[in-house]
Amino acid sequence: MKWEERIYRLFLVWYVIGIVLLGFDLLPAWLEWANAVFLILAGTIGFLYFLKRFGKSVGIAIGLTIFFSTFIIEGAGANSGFLFGSYDYTDRFAPNLYGVPIAIGFAWLMVVATSHVLARWIFPHGTIAYAVTGGIGAVIMDLIIDPVAYRLKSYWIWEDTGWYYGIPWTNFFGWFLVSFALHLLIDLAMRHKSMSITNETAERRLVLLYLLMIVMFAMLGALGGLWLAVAASTIPAILLVALAWKRRPL
């Protein structure tokens, strides 16, 4: 069994356990580290996809760029309010480095990899439209992640405010800009056809991963009464995935 297969199966097991523990509020304080492991597994799946899709050298370069650039941007946001707005991470995703959980870089790997596949299925030849779609796919996910993580789980605390569950609009604009820029980078890699290897199984797994993440947070949001966030994320996510599935390369 290949490493990506093992990690994917481990993630699914971790996911099911997490659904139960978080859904019924059974996660004990001493098991908070499981939150970070969950994101690390999800991000690793995304990283391994880039390796398979673009080869080792380009795949590693893309993965490391996503990890470190988002970590630095998140650090700037947490410490100065840059781009996203002013917020602080709690210790529920520890360990933290310069105020940012290490797992956040892995979370961005998951977000970019999953939204990349959806955008590539819709616009297989790249272009600005591909990058815009990737950015929108990322924001759709954050429309449910952020309210649940902030209002229900206290994974981070917003110091700025806004009408959408107290989250400033700059957060979603920042998510779009960062995702858009990273998808432009991936678009450059896709233009080197000799480096790109399409793997249908890996891509379908990432689409499923995208849906699984939204389903988990939507369930938590519904249990917490965040119905606007549930609708704002799940409805466009279903439409996006349906369009991508219809236009996927055969």
C-alpha positions as CSV (number, residue, x, y, z in Angstrom):
1,M,0.0,0.0,0.0
2,K,1.4,3.4,-1.0
3,W,2.0,6.2,1.6
4,E,-0.8,8.4,0.1
5,E,-3.2,5.5,0.5
6,R,-2.3,4.9,4.1
7,I,-2.5,8.6,5.0
8,Y,-5.8,9.0,3.3
9,R,-7.3,6.0,5.2
10,L,-5.9,7.3,8.5
11,F,-7.5,10.7,7.7
12,L,-10.8,9.1,7.1
13,V,-10.6,7.2,10.5
14,W,-9.6,10.4,12.2
15,Y,-12.4,12.3,10.5
16,V,-15.1,9.8,11.7
17,I,-13.8,9.9,15.2
18,G,-13.6,13.7,15.1
19,I,-17.2,13.9,13.8
20,V,-18.4,12.0,16.9
21,L,-16.1,13.8,19.5
22,L,-16.7,17.3,18.2
23,G,-20.4,16.8,17.2
24,F,-21.3,15.6,20.7
25,D,-18.8,17.9,22.5
26,L,-16.9,14.9,23.9
27,L,-13.3,16.0,23.1
28,P,-11.4,16.2,26.4
29,A,-8.9,18.9,27.0
30,W,-6.0,16.5,27.0
31,L,-6.9,15.4,23.4
32,E,-6.9,18.9,21.9
33,W,-3.7,18.0,20.0
34,A,-5.9,15.8,17.8
35,N,-7.2,19.0,16.1
36,A,-3.7,19.8,14.8
37,V,-3.1,16.2,13.7
38,F,-6.4,16.3,11.7
39,L,-5.2,19.4,9.8
40,I,-1.7,17.9,9.3
41,L,-3.2,14.8,7.8
42,A,-5.5,16.8,5.5
43,G,-2.6,19.0,4.4
44,T,-0.3,16.1,3.8
45,I,-2.9,14.6,1.4
46,G,-2.8,17.9,-0.5
47,F,1.0,17.9,-0.5
48,L,1.3,14.4,-1.8
49,Y,-1.2,15.3,-4.6
50,F,1.1,18.1,-5.7
51,L,4.0,15.6,-5.8
52,K,2.1,13.2,-7.9
53,R,0.6,15.9,-10.2
54,F,3.8,17.9,-10.9
55,G,6.6,15.6,-10.0
56,K,9.0,15.8,-7.0
57,S,10.9,19.0,-7.7
58,V,8.0,21.2,-8.8
59,G,5.5,19.5,-6.4
60,I,7.8,20.1,-3.4
61,A,8.4,23.7,-4.5
62,I,4.6,24.3,-4.8
63,G,3.9,22.6,-1.4
64,L,6.6,24.5,0.5
65,T,5.6,27.8,-1.1
66,I,2.0,27.3,0.0
67,F,3.0,26.2,3.5
68,F,5.6,29.0,4.3
69,S,3.9,31.8,2.4
70,T,0.6,31.3,4.2
71,F,2.3,30.7,7.5
72,I,4.1,34.1,7.2
73,I,0.9,35.9,6.0
74,E,-1.1,34.3,8.9
75,G,1.7,35.4,11.3
76,A,1.5,39.0,10.0
77,G,-2.3,38.9,10.3
78,A,-2.2,37.6,13.9
79,N,0.4,40.0,15.0
80,S,-0.5,43.2,13.1
81,G,-3.9,42.7,11.4
82,F,-2.3,42.5,8.0
83,L,-4.7,41.5,5.1
84,F,-7.2,39.4,7.1
85,G,-7.9,41.7,10.0
86,S,-6.9,41.6,13.7
87,Y,-7.2,38.2,15.4
88,D,-5.4,35.9,17.8
89,Y,-5.0,32.1,17.8
90,T,-5.7,30.2,21.0
91,D,-3.7,27.2,22.1
92,R,-6.3,24.7,20.7
93,F,-4.1,24.0,17.6
94,A,-0.8,24.0,19.5
95,P,2.1,24.0,19.0
96,N,2.2,27.6,17.9
97,L,5.2,29.4,16.4
98,Y,5.2,33.3,16.5
99,G,1.5,33.1,17.5
100,V,0.5,30.9,14.6
101,P,-0.2,27.1,14.9
102,I,2.1,25.0,12.8
103,A,-1.0,23.1,11.6
104,I,-2.3,26.3,9.8
105,G,0.3,25.8,7.0
106,F,-1.1,22.3,6.5
107,A,-4.7,23.6,6.5
108,W,-3.8,25.9,3.6
109,L,-2.2,23.0,1.7
110,M,-5.6,21.3,2.0
111,V,-7.6,24.3,1.0
112,V,-5.4,25.1,-2.1
113,A,-5.1,21.5,-3.3
114,T,-8.8,20.8,-3.1
115,S,-9.9,24.1,-4.7
116,H,-7.3,23.6,-7.3
117,V,-8.8,20.4,-8.5
118,L,-12.3,21.9,-8.7
119,A,-11.0,24.9,-10.6
120,R,-8.9,22.8,-12.9
121,W,-11.9,20.5,-13.7
122,I,-13.9,23.6,-14.7
123,F,-11.0,25.4,-16.5
124,P,-8.5,22.6,-17.5
125,H,-6.3,25.0,-19.4
126,G,-5.7,27.4,-16.5
127,T,-6.0,31.1,-17.2
128,I,-7.2,33.9,-14.8
129,A,-10.6,32.2,-14.7
130,Y,-9.0,29.2,-13.1
131,A,-7.3,31.2,-10.4
132,V,-10.5,33.2,-9.7
133,T,-12.5,29.9,-9.4
134,G,-9.8,28.5,-7.0
135,G,-10.1,31.6,-4.9
136,I,-13.8,31.4,-4.8
137,G,-13.7,27.7,-3.8
138,A,-11.4,28.6,-0.9
139,V,-13.7,31.4,0.3
140,I,-16.7,29.1,0.1
141,M,-15.0,26.8,2.6
142,D,-14.0,29.6,4.9
143,L,-17.6,30.8,5.0
144,I,-18.4,27.8,7.3
145,I,-15.0,27.2,8.9
146,D,-14.5,30.6,10.3
147,P,-17.8,31.0,12.1
148,V,-17.6,27.6,13.6
149,A,-14.0,27.9,14.6
150,Y,-14.5,31.4,16.1
151,R,-18.0,31.3,17.5
152,L,-18.4,27.7,18.6
153,K,-14.9,26.3,19.1
154,S,-12.8,29.4,20.0
155,Y,-9.9,28.2,17.9
156,W,-9.1,31.9,17.3
157,I,-10.5,35.2,18.5
158,W,-11.4,38.1,16.3
159,E,-10.5,41.6,17.6
160,D,-12.0,43.3,14.5
161,T,-15.7,42.8,13.9
162,G,-18.2,42.5,11.1
163,W,-21.8,41.7,10.4
164,Y,-21.1,38.0,9.5
165,Y,-20.9,36.4,12.9
166,G,-18.6,39.2,14.1
167,I,-16.0,38.3,11.4
168,P,-14.6,41.3,9.4
169,W,-15.1,41.3,5.6
170,T,-11.3,41.7,5.2
171,N,-10.9,38.1,6.3
172,F,-12.8,36.7,3.3
173,F,-11.2,39.2,0.9
174,G,-7.8,38.2,2.3
175,W,-8.6,34.5,1.8
176,F,-9.6,35.2,-1.8
177,L,-6.4,37.2,-2.6
178,V,-4.1,34.6,-1.0
179,S,-5.8,31.7,-2.7
180,F,-6.0,33.6,-6.1
181,A,-2.2,34.3,-5.9
182,L,-1.3,30.7,-5.1
183,H,-3.5,29.4,-7.9
184,L,-1.8,31.7,-10.3
185,L,1.5,30.1,-9.2
186,I,0.0,26.6,-9.8
187,D,-1.3,27.8,-13.2
188,L,2.3,28.5,-14.2
189,A,3.2,25.0,-13.2
190,M,0.3,23.6,-15.2
191,R,1.6,25.3,-18.4
192,H,4.6,22.9,-18.3
193,K,2.7,20.0,-19.7
194,S,5.7,17.6,-19.4
195,M,5.6,18.1,-15.6
196,S,1.9,17.5,-15.2
197,I,0.5,14.1,-14.6
198,T,-3.3,13.7,-14.1
199,N,-4.3,11.2,-11.6
200,E,-8.1,10.6,-11.5
201,T,-8.2,8.8,-8.2
202,A,-6.1,11.4,-6.4
203,E,-8.2,14.2,-7.8
204,R,-11.5,12.6,-6.8
205,R,-10.2,12.1,-3.3
206,L,-9.4,15.8,-3.1
207,V,-12.9,16.7,-4.2
208,L,-14.3,14.3,-1.6
209,L,-11.9,15.9,1.0
210,Y,-13.3,19.3,0.1
211,L,-16.8,18.1,0.7
212,L,-15.9,16.3,3.9
213,M,-14.4,19.4,5.4
214,I,-17.5,21.4,4.6
215,V,-19.8,18.7,5.8
216,M,-18.0,18.4,9.2
217,F,-18.1,22.2,9.8
218,A,-21.7,22.5,8.5
219,M,-22.8,19.8,10.9
220,L,-21.1,21.6,13.8
221,G,-22.6,24.9,12.5
222,A,-26.1,23.4,12.4
223,L,-25.7,22.0,15.9
224,G,-24.6,25.4,17.1
225,G,-27.5,27.2,15.3
226,L,-25.2,29.0,12.7
227,W,-27.8,28.4,9.9
228,L,-26.7,31.4,7.7
229,A,-23.1,30.0,7.6
230,V,-24.4,26.5,6.8
231,A,-26.4,27.8,3.9
232,A,-23.8,30.3,2.7
233,S,-21.2,27.5,2.4
234,T,-23.0,24.3,1.6
235,I,-25.2,25.7,-1.2
236,P,-22.4,27.3,-3.3
237,A,-20.1,24.3,-2.5
238,I,-22.7,21.9,-3.9
239,L,-23.1,24.0,-7.0
240,L,-19.3,24.4,-7.5
241,V,-18.7,20.6,-7.1
242,A,-21.6,19.8,-9.4
243,L,-20.3,22.1,-12.1
244,A,-16.8,20.8,-11.7
245,W,-18.0,17.2,-11.9
246,K,-20.0,17.9,-15.0
247,R,-17.0,19.5,-16.7
248,R,-14.3,17.2,-15.4
249,P,-11.8,15.8,-18.0
250,L,-12.7,12.3,-19.0
